[in-house]
């Protein structure tokens, strides 16, 4: 399982980046991007104020 970002609704606030214990998220061009290091823990989904991140 890994996270995916809805680029249409992501506001680039960085809350998910700060919440990720794996360091698997970063901001690129003002949008969150998930790397292969994602463990699927869901910390980013809980932190996202716009519900732009989901677990696949």
JOPE-V434304 format. One record per residue. N is the residue number from 0. RES is the residue in three letters. OMEGA is omega in radians with two decimals (* if undefined). Layout:
[[N:RES:OMEGA] [N:RES:OMEGA]]
This chain:
[[0:UNK:3.07] [1:UNK:-3.11] [2:UNK:3.01] [3:UNK:-3.05] [4:UNK:3.01] [5:UNK:-3.07] [6:UNK:3.12] [7:UNK:-3.06] [8:UNK:3.13] [9:UNK:-3.13] [10:UNK:3.08] [11:UNK:-3.08] [12:UNK:3.12] [13:UNK:3.14] [14:UNK:3.14] [15:UNK:3.13] [16:UNK:3.13] [17:UNK:-3.07] [18:UNK:-3.03] [19:UNK:3.14] [20:UNK:-3.11] [21:UNK:-3.08] [22:UNK:-3.04] [23:UNK:-3.13] [24:UNK:3.06] [25:UNK:3.07] [26:UNK:3.08] [27:UNK:-3.11] [28:UNK:3.08] [29:UNK:3.14] [30:UNK:3.11] [31:UNK:3.11] [32:UNK:-3.12] [33:UNK:3.10] [34:UNK:3.12] [35:UNK:-3.13] [36:UNK:-3.11] [37:UNK:3.13] [38:UNK:3.12] [39:UNK:-3.06] [40:UNK:3.11] [41:UNK:3.13] [42:UNK:-3.13] [43:UNK:-3.14] [44:UNK:3.11] [45:UNK:-3.07] [46:UNK:-3.03] [47:UNK:-3.10] [48:UNK:-3.12] [49:UNK:-3.12] [50:UNK:-3.11] [51:UNK:-3.11] [52:UNK:3.10] [53:UNK:3.08] [54:UNK:3.14] [55:UNK:*]]
